[in-house]
Amino acid sequence: ATVKLFELLLSIEKQPEALILKGISTGFDPEKLKSLPQETGVYYLHNSHGDVIYVGKSLNIRDRIVQHLTNISTRKALEMSQQIADITWELTGSELVALLLESYEIKRMLPVYNRAQRRNTFSFGLFDKIDSNGYINLEIKRIKEGDQPITSYASKTSAQNQLFVMVENHQLCQKLSGLYKSKGACFHYGLKQCFGACIGEELPDDYNRRVEEALRPFQFGDDSFLVIDRGRVPTERSAVLVLRGCYKGFGFFDGNEQITPVIMENIVKSYPDNRDVRQIIRQHLRLHKVEKVVKLVFGEQ
């Protein structure tokens, strides 16, 4: 049986419909696989009523769909594979744009299988607030609907671990970071690793500067820039716009054109700014998975 399955898997490239014909999925016309692109973009899985039940992104849409149709590793995966009746997609060329579009579509459509998936990821967030004495306090807590954390984590432990590193690297106060409960000074104060913000010895302005420095990797600040990346065809480029620290959206333009403010305004389609898209962009910029980043400078407005 294992040998037969292996031979069947080897045949996917030439006959991707073979697995479907074996009865692994029902309600889906295997002929539709032939029209699926082997390119980067966002795909939508529909049930027999036309409802979108899952939204995903892939560097190779066709291969990813075959994985969905043949995934029987869990009960949920099998259930979803058997509900797939149709597939639509939108090419993006750029993986960054695919991630941004996927995030937007999941929030807009709330597909049933994405909802189940998202409940299990990035449940805890890092938040900041200014206390009555003027100090920036940091706190890790479970994310509720409508919250806008600085960044998010899969678990409370991973969030605390990163916060411990931030506190140590920037000599922040354990107490003001929610890592040490005390009516007096924090533990690090006794080790001279905290300058006394917890007991009012360090001025708020001095302390807050280090907190802001620690949080800088998670924020855009007031920066304005365009992220230029691949387009949907070789002659096209994609552009993701961040304006004064806020994500504005993305669009596509002719790669032979010089991008100007007028062109930028015309090509960029507006999308909502939120913690997820900022995290997506930050991560991609850290990994240099884009063609280039163009800084934008504006005069007084």
Secondary structure, DSSP 4 states (H G I P E B T S, - for coil): -HHHHHHHHHTTTT-THHHHHTTSS-S--GGGGGG--SSSEEEEEE-TTS-EEEEEEESSHHHHHHHHHH--SSHHHHHHHHH--EEEEEE-SSHHHHHHHHHHHHHHH--HHHHHHHTTS--EEEEEEE-TTSPEEEEEEE--TT---SEEESSHHHHHHHHHHHHHHTT--TTTTTS---SS--HHHHTTSS-SGGGT-S-HHHHHHHHHHHHGGG--TT--EEEEEE-SSTTEEEEEEEETTEEEEEEEEETTSPP-HHHHHHHPEE----HHHHHHHHHHHHHT-SSEEEE------
